[in-house]
């Protein structure tokens, strides 16, 4: 818990996790942003996980050289302007269409991985969609819409 606390509250820890060791994996530029040390890049720096968003509080880290210096303020403003979905709080009960949901899941299990990996022609998407509707997708959609409409009416 102490380490988690540091990841979310300590600027030094955040920058170390996100960028590595200062003057080894990254350097701080005059304007406060960071870049690779001279002669190093993503392949040769020795540390470049490129997943700052999973390393604790990214808002504590210095911006990368290609980011605006105020990237975290821009992000805060963007986040605060987000609107909640009108469906926030709604939960679908699939019990009325359990057979159709299972049949649709079987279709997805067959097609999803090959399509997502790009290992099959995109014409397979149409084939998958046809199989989904044959498996009862429209019934699932109709049931979800019906439940959602009833839920919204009672709010």
C-alpha positions as semicolon CSV with decimal commas, in nm:
position;residue;x (nm);y (nm);z (nm)
1;X;0,000;0,000;0,000
2;X;0,289;0,237;0,066
3;X;0,415;0,185;-0,288
4;X;0,070;0,244;-0,436
5;X;0,044;0,560;-0,231
6;X;0,379;0,680;-0,369
7;X;0,276;0,597;-0,727
8;X;-0,022;0,827;-0,694
9;X;0,127;1,108;-0,484
10;X;0,502;1,136;-0,542
11;X;0,626;1,318;-0,854
12;X;0,970;1,153;-0,842
13;X;0,821;0,804;-0,824
14;X;0,571;0,880;-1,102
15;X;0,842;1,013;-1,335
16;X;1,073;0,722;-1,257
17;X;0,806;0,464;-1,332
18;X;0,689;0,642;-1,647
19;X;1,017;0,766;-1,796
20;X;1,292;0,568;-1,623
21;X;1,606;0,706;-1,461
22;X;1,672;1,074;-1,527
23;X;1,982;1,138;-1,743
24;X;1,997;0,768;-1,828
25;X;1,662;0,693;-1,994
26;X;1,537;1,050;-2,028
27;X;1,649;1,409;-1,985
28;X;1,455;1,712;-1,868
29;X;1,453;1,990;-2,126
30;X;1,474;2,361;-2,041
31;X;1,095;2,398;-2,074
32;X;1,027;2,110;-1,832
33;X;0,931;1,848;-2,088
34;X;1,128;1,526;-2,126
35;X;1,301;1,359;-2,419
36;X;1,551;1,083;-2,479
37;X;1,913;1,168;-2,406
38;X;2,112;1,259;-2,715
39;X;2,178;0,955;-2,931
40;X;1,905;0,742;-2,773
41;X;1,557;0,657;-2,899
42;X;1,273;0,417;-2,826
43;X;1,483;0,120;-2,934
44;X;1,806;0,210;-2,757
45;X;1,704;0,392;-2,439
46;X;1,679;0,075;-2,232
47;X;1,348;0,182;-2,079
48;X;1,041;0,289;-2,271
49;X;0,727;0,110;-2,157
50;X;0,504;0,375;-2,323
51;X;0,221;0,302;-2,082
52;X;0,232;0,600;-1,849
53;X;-0,142;0,577;-1,803
54;X;-0,099;0,252;-1,604
55;X;0,192;0,372;-1,390
56;X;0,006;0,549;-1,113
57;X;-0,076;0,918;-1,143
58;X;0,035;1,024;-1,490
59;X;-0,071;1,381;-1,405
60;X;0,238;1,401;-1,180
61;X;0,473;1,320;-1,466
62;X;0,653;1,564;-1,687
63;X;0,511;1,596;-2,040
64;X;0,692;1,430;-2,328
65;X;0,872;1,656;-2,574
66;X;0,598;1,620;-2,838
67;X;0,319;1,707;-2,592
68;X;0,202;2,056;-2,506
69;X;0,362;2,179;-2,187
70;X;0,014;2,210;-2,036
71;X;-0,108;1,867;-2,151
72;X;-0,224;1,768;-1,802
73;X;-0,426;2,088;-1,757
74;X;-0,582;2,030;-2,099
75;X;-0,661;1,673;-1,997
76;X;-0,815;1,786;-1,667
77;X;-1,041;2,034;-1,850
78;X;-1,139;1,767;-2,104
79;X;-1,217;1,514;-1,829
80;X;-1,425;1,763;-1,633
81;X;-1,631;1,845;-1,941
82;X;-1,730;1,481;-1,995
83;X;-2,099;1,403;-1,968
84;X;-2,240;1,092;-1,807
85;X;-2,422;0,854;-2,038
86;X;-2,798;0,855;-1,985
87;X;-2,760;0,477;-1,943
88;X;-2,536;0,513;-1,637
89;X;-2,680;0,280;-1,375
90;X;-2,876;0,062;-1,618
91;X;-2,805;-0,312;-1,603
92;X;-2,934;-0,558;-1,861
93;X;-3,102;-0,878;-1,739
94;X;-3,038;-1,140;-2,009
95;X;-3,254;-1,412;-1,854
96;X;-3,538;-1,364;-2,107
97;X;-3,297;-1,414;-2,399
98;X;-3,035;-1,643;-2,244
99;X;-3,047;-1,891;-2,534
100;X;-2,999;-1,613;-2,791
101;X;-2,717;-1,457;-2,589
102;X;-2,538;-1,792;-2,571
103;X;-2,585;-1,850;-2,944
104;X;-2,452;-1,500;-3,023
105;X;-2,155;-1,556;-2,794
106;X;-2,072;-1,876;-2,983
107;X;-2,068;-1,676;-3,308
108;X;-1,846;-1,411;-3,153
109;X;-1,611;-1,679;-3,020
110;X;-1,579;-1,815;-3,374
111;X;-1,518;-1,483;-3,551
112;X;-1,389;-1,223;-3,309
113;X;-1,025;-1,330;-3,277
114;X;-0,958;-1,385;-3,650
115;X;-1,128;-1,056;-3,742
116;X;-0,959;-0,854;-3,468
117;X;-0,616;-0,995;-3,554
118;X;-0,661;-0,919;-3,923
119;X;-0,593;-1,278;-4,020
120;X;-0,910;-1,307;-4,230
121;X;-1,065;-1,099;-4,504
122;X;-1,298;-0,824;-4,386
123;X;-1,583;-0,987;-4,577
124;X;-1,597;-1,219;-4,275
125;X;-1,756;-0,932;-4,080
126;X;-2,068;-0,950;-4,295
127;X;-2,070;-1,329;-4,258
128;X;-2,038;-1,292;-3,879
129;X;-2,317;-1,034;-3,866
130;X;-2,546;-1,261;-4,065
131;X;-2,475;-1,546;-3,826
132;X;-2,534;-1,317;-3,525
133;X;-2,877;-1,220;-3,654
134;X;-2,953;-1,586;-3,732
135;X;-2,853;-1,667;-3,373
136;X;-3,107;-1,419;-3,236
137;X;-2,922;-1,087;-3,211
138;X;-3,234;-0,887;-3,295
139;X;-3,421;-1,050;-3,006
140;X;-3,137;-0,953;-2,771
141;X;-3,137;-0,595;-2,904
142;X;-3,516;-0,570;-2,869
143;X;-3,507;-0,707;-2,513
144;X;-3,230;-0,466;-2,414
145;X;-3,418;-0,173;-2,565
146;X;-3,739;-0,273;-2,391
147;X;-3,569;-0,303;-2,053
148;X;-3,380;0,022;-2,103
149;X;-3,697;0,209;-2,201
150;X;-3,876;0,078;-1,890
151;X;-3,578;0,170;-1,673
152;X;-3,565;0,525;-1,815
153;X;-3,940;0,568;-1,768
154;X;-3,902;0,496;-1,395
155;X;-3,619;0,745;-1,339
